[in-house]
């Protein structure tokens, strides 16, 4: 399932190499580092891909203070769904993507940030 709404674009990929290739493709189409996010169920894997692709992690500016603090006390799955919804996706979309992340996939999200 890919989402290509005007607010955000998301694509599930099988591994980190494919995620980095997708980031490069999106950058060549005009997205900047600040527009791109990579999410994985494994936090270490996510960090390695984020560093290699030189993209954003979902953080305070996307989730807000309350969301970021709440994620400290949530399960990884709940925190991932919260992060995905903070980028403009519905709860149903977030649940679908989080389930796919459970199976080892990587999610690349492109969201143009307002200037």
C-alpha positions in Angstrom: 0.0 0.0 0.0 1.4 3.4 -1.0 -0.2 6.6 0.0 0.1 9.5 -2.4 -2.2 12.2 -0.9 -1.3 15.8 -1.1 -0.2 15.9 2.5 2.2 12.9 2.6 3.6 10.0 0.6 4.5 6.7 2.1 6.1 3.6 0.7 6.9 0.3 2.4 10.2 -1.4 1.4 11.7 -4.8 2.1 15.0 -3.6 3.5 17.3 -0.7 4.3 19.0 -0.7 0.9 15.7 -0.2 -0.9 14.8 2.5 1.6 17.9 4.4 0.9 17.3 4.0 -2.9 13.8 5.4 -2.4 15.1 8.3 -0.4 17.5 9.1 -3.2 14.7 8.9 -5.8 12.5 11.3 -3.7 15.4 13.7 -3.3 16.0 13.7 -7.1 12.3 14.6 -7.5 12.6 17.7 -5.3 12.1 16.5 -1.7 14.7 17.8 0.8 16.3 16.1 3.8 13.7 17.9 6.1 10.8 16.4 4.1 11.9 12.8 4.4 11.5 10.2 7.2 12.4 6.6 7.7 10.6 4.4 10.2 11.5 0.8 11.2 10.2 -1.4 14.1 13.8 -1.9 15.1 15.2 1.3 16.6 18.8 0.5 15.9 18.1 -0.4 12.3 16.0 2.8 11.9 19.0 4.8 13.2 21.4 3.2 10.8 19.2 3.8 7.8 18.4 7.4 8.9 22.2 8.1 9.2 23.0 6.4 5.9 20.2 8.2 4.0 20.7 11.5 5.8 17.0 12.0 6.5 14.9 13.1 9.5 13.7 11.1 12.4 10.2 11.7 13.6 10.6 14.0 16.6 9.4 16.8 18.7 8.6 19.2 15.8 6.4 16.5 14.2 4.8 14.9 17.3 4.6 17.9 19.6 5.8 17.9 23.2 2.9 15.8 24.5 3.2 13.1 21.8 7.0 12.9 22.3 6.7 12.5 26.0 3.8 10.0 25.7 5.9 7.9 23.4 8.4 7.3 26.2 5.8 5.3 28.0 4.2 3.5 25.0 5.0 0.2 23.5 7.1 0.4 20.3 4.0 -0.4 18.2 1.9 2.3 19.8 4.8 4.8 19.5 5.2 4.0 15.8 1.5 4.4 15.1 1.6 7.8 16.9 4.6 8.9 14.8 2.9 7.9 11.6 -0.3 9.7 12.4 1.8 12.8 13.4 2.9 12.9 9.8 -0.6 13.2 8.5 -1.9 9.6 8.1 -5.1 8.3 9.5 -5.3 5.8 12.5 -6.2 3.0 10.0 -3.3 3.8 7.8 -0.9 4.0 10.8 -2.2 0.6 12.0 -1.6 -0.9 8.5 1.9 0.4 8.2 2.8 -0.6 11.8 1.7 -4.2 11.1 3.9 -4.2 8.0 6.8 -2.9 10.0 6.3 -5.8 12.4 7.2 -8.1 9.5 10.6 -6.4 9.0 9.7 -3.8 6.4 10.9 -0.2 6.3 8.6 2.8 5.8 9.8 5.8 3.9 7.6 8.9 4.3 7.9 12.1 2.3 6.0 15.1 3.7 6.5 18.6 2.5 6.9 20.8 5.5 5.2 24.2 5.4 7.6 27.1 4.7 
